[in-house]
Amino acid sequence: MKIVLVTDVFPPASQTSIGSIVKNLAQGFQIKGHEVLVITPTTNKKEAGPNQYQGLNVWLVYTNYPARLMHYLNLYNPLAVRTIRKIFRRFQPDIVHAHTVHVLLSYAILKLAKKAKAKVFLTIHDADLFIPAGKFVEFIDRDPAFKAGLKINQTDNNYQIFFPELVKRFKKRMIPFRKTIIKYYLKYVDKIFSVSRALAIAHGQNGIKNIIVIHNGLRLEEWQTSQEARKKFREKFQLNNKKVVFFGGRLHPFKGAEQIIKAMALVIKEVPDAILLVAGKKDAYASEMMKLAAGYSLPVVFADWLLPEEIKVAYGESAVVVTPSIYLDPFPTINLEAMACGRPVVGTCFGGTPEVVVDNETGFIVNPFNLKIMSERIVTLLKNPALAEKMGQAGQQRIKEEFNLNQQVMITLAWYKKFLA
């Protein structure tokens, strides 16, 4: 098969979890003998055109526009459409599989793909199809029990969102017919893949159907590290004789940054040698986190954005990994990576985390608004290394059996072949 993967984010320009997922899929398809092309944007006109990355053919499409126009041009971006139409004519794909295209490339790519006579697939990694920017937190605001930290069961929740709620959050940026336009483009999609059941349910309740769930996977063998690398990392960040709690990814209020800092203030009362290791870009919000941590006299190491090789070592040097998101976080890759490294996870009850982290087996599921319970779960693992080791091993086994990359690749290829047949 001739397969085109289209994504707004792709390494090395964008070191994000979605970019890594697309790269892994592309390499997996290529290993299976298929011809693969990745299409991704660049804001540097000199970079535009055919390229290579880790053995993959990559076509960089130039597109650049002011951020204030994003909510309009992510529906139809004429500059991207014009270039990608030519690429489709040249490559003549059997399959076009879009991932995140609502930042720079636009949903119009889906119609282009169908006109190129390809079978068209879309993987949803967030809730952008029914809420701009894809961060869905309103359902928590509606339920006082969630905000009070009293509820962790989201299965009976109503994820449907109405236009007045969107106007309240986005104000003048909210386009009245945005959802209608997106649904028009979705008519050209043969099948929609969701990275989690929680995300699929939310889309279904907002009138978006034709969805099946394919969880992300990874190669377990790529997440092993050496003792020497771990020793250097520990010395570099002065982690010797410390019990490390790891929090990483894109630093944002919705990711539960405030919650983990406040929970750690309770943790160090029970475990004085505990320390919080934060891996994320040192931006304006990171500065806010530093100020909050200083207010609690909390020992924190901000490691900035870590490269893929470094992040493996960071997991290896951690006793516990925490993912305390306070929104419908679709399927945080950090859960998979931590478990692949044999680390227990204290994870949020919101979004797709409970689909990979098994409560009391590979870690704990908590409501991050309940700081007391979250801190107690972290303390339990810090004080019981044998339990942490047992949960970490169970997590590794779960990755091997349920969330390996080869499984994700084979399931995806099976859906391609089904529609081509």
Buried (B, 14 or more C-beta within 10 A) or exposed (E): BBBBBBBBBBBEBBBBBBBBBBBBBBBBBBEBEBBBBBBBBBEEEEEBEEBEBEEBBBBBBBBEBEEEEBBBBBBBBEBBBEBBBEBBEEBEBBBBBBBBBBBBBBBBBBBBBBEBEBBBBBBBBBBBBBBBBBBBBBBBEEBEEBBEBEBBEBEEBEBBBEEEBBEEBBEEBBBEEBBEBBBBBBEBBBBBBBBBBBBBBBBBBBEBEEBEBBBBBBBBEEBEBEEEBBEEBBEEBEBEEBBBBBBBBBBBBBBBBBBBBBBBBBBBEBBEEBBBBBBBBBBEBBEBBBEBBEEBEBBBBBBEBBEEEBBBBBBBBBBBBBBBBBBBBBBBBBBBBBBBBBBBBBBBBBBBBBBBBBBEEBBBBBBBBBBEBBBBBBBBBBBEEEEBBBBBBBBBBBBBEEBBBEBBBEBBBEBBEEBEE
